[in-house]
Amino acid sequence: MSDAPPVETRGLVKRYGEIVAVDHVDLSVEPGDVYGYLGPNGAGKTTSLRILLGLIRPTAGSARLFGRDPLTDGAKALEGVAGFVEAPRFYPYLSGRRNLRLLADYDEPVSRARIDEVLELVELRDRAKDKVGGYSHGMRQRLGIAASLLRQPRLLLLDEPTTGLDPAGMRDMRELVRRLAGEGITILLSSHLLYEVEELCNRVAIIRRGAIVYQGALDELLATAASGYRLRALEPERARAVLLAQRGIADVRLDDGELRFSADDEGVAALTVALGQARIGFTALVPETASLEDLFLGMTDGESSDHDRRAAVAV
């Protein structure tokens, strides 16, 4: 069991009537990963997490945490596992500290001894005596992570942890995730925010309409992006003629007064010389690489809002 991956699903399916929320999903999260589970709203991310935590039963397939199946092993499958799906819930009329004490009483005795430590980690110690009803959304999200950390988890499952936060709250949450990953906690992070995944994750899975369309290292995915260049010249038509005449340059097009093209390093170097020889001044020659957003939209076909609305009942 000790060598089993933190998360492993095989052929995971969840249907709600005619709606297929999760469609034969295979996931493999390795120790130490900050794993981004990326997809549009309604793609099946939250449903997958609910299955992993044993909150709902899959229609077909299997889900295991450190080799244990929540359906057959029950609560034992969640040893070393913590997190929350959607927004964490607390008693609003109790303080943050009192809420954590109640949760700790359900767990091992050592959990209560960790309350001050986890409050410090999520930067809520100064507000621990305040009622949760007066907390901002970001503070409640951080308290949810504090509650998860009481158990000293080896695996943390977070479902859209920055949703609804203001820019400062999103920044603080990302920094917290980085600190937790630095402590060796494996993190499965569900998100539809592409820049968030690009900043935090080393491996990703992209889900579209319940099915995985990519799974692997994030840097390998970004490396598949076609690179190109953007040229802003004082005489764009003359510059275009020079580009078309150069070897190693292709896909030349004039777009809103700027020239865009693909080229290898030698072609770009030769181009700068040719532009100088032709006495064509330019103010910018900028390399461009497709972003994660470009790749994501290409893989998901900009998944329709109609599907998002239909699948919303399932996530």
Secondary structure, 3 states (H helix, E strand, C coil): CCCCCCEEEEEEEEEECCEEEEEEEEEEECCCCEEEEECCCCCCHHHHHHHHCCCCCCCEEEEEECCECHHHHHHHHHCCEEEECCCCCCCCCCEHHHHHHHHHHCCCCHHHHCHHHHHHHCCCHHHCCCEHHHCCHHHHHHHHHHHHHCCCCCEEEEECCCCCCCHHHHHHHHHHHHHHHHCCCEEEEEECCHHHHHHHCCEEEEEECCEEEEEEEHHHHHHCCCEEEEEEECCHHHHHHHHHHCCCEEEEEEECCEEEEEECHHHHHHHHHHHHHCCCCEEEEEEEECCHHHHHHHHHCCCCHHHHHHHHHHC
